[in-house]
Amino acid sequence: MTIELPDLPAGSRIVVAMSGGVDSSVTAALLAEAGYDVVGVTLQLYDHGMTVGKKGACCAGQDIYDARMVADRLGIPHYVLDYENRFRDSVIEDFADAYARGETPIPCVRCNQTVKFRDLLATARELGAVAMATGHYVRRVTGQGGAEMHCAIDPAKDQSYFLFATTAEQLDFLRFPLGGLDKAETRALAERFGLAVADKPDSQDICFVPEGGYARIVEKLRPEAAEPGDIVDLDGRVMGRHEGIIGYTIGQRKGLGIGGRKDSTDPLYVVRLEPENRRVVIGPRAALACGTVRLGEVNWLGGDSITAEGIAIQVKLRSTMAAVPATLYRAGEGAEVILDDPVHGVSPGQACVFYDGERVLGGGWILRQAASAAA
């Protein structure tokens, strides 16, 4: 197969964000084969010594080497840019802040939102590119109002949830050549192009988290998040003690550290976190039901503005869940989503992504509910 971008003539310069993995490598190969002037760019985002020997990470030292080898194989120029300070300020510090606030962050979204689709995209323009391409599994479709984001053909690989913060201006400049492929086809293409990364495993973990877990990083950057406190029920009764709210997430059932209970055999879950008084609040599963979700930092890709009257959409509140029907309302500086049916375990700091069928309409960050409203 070959890739053609109808709106970009052959010979146009395209910067490809090359992570060193099979997806971005195949993206570069397809565009080079199609006759584009491809420039590969790899970001050094952190001290890659942190993850030496760690499988499933991305942007580590080995990945930079792999990206360079692929670029050499394809005969395209390749640059490594030191974005370590930008990554620390925009992603790692934000990650630590979120956990200290009792949230469950998604650093991959922040990375796409800031370092990659803001900073790197600006660098691509400076290099004279007419577009920047990535190996994400999502489709860019030209609609009546301009570029639209659509889900990938392969639902198992769709990454639209992690790209909800892509703005309309950024989407106009971006290209996603793999959106119409499944992973088996991508690996077959890597074999055809003779790329050494054809069998390289997918990155799965948070790239900057070394072996030992995220809590170590958060504790180092925000030690207050590791201070001990009480585990209480919905009535405020102390049920046990914890060693830091960073060890808990909304909906967690196992490892609560409250011992056996004589009053009930019903399982208990983490219902909310209260970092201001270092409390972990637990309760029955019914207390996790959420019908209204408040959102901040909303990015809208749906054309007409969000109205106070509401727009019928579908939403994902976690990357792994199926989209469910809801109504979206403008609410002050943010938005509010009313779910047709309550969802259990909605976590502040995660994303609520909006869909109209396969089209991505944007999304926002889930805000903490007031304790009185959540109780």
Order of alpha helices (4+ residues) and beta strands (2+ residues): beta-alpha-beta-alpha-beta-alpha-alpha-alpha-alpha-beta-beta-beta-alpha-beta-alpha-alpha-beta-beta-beta-beta-beta-beta-beta-beta-beta-beta-alpha
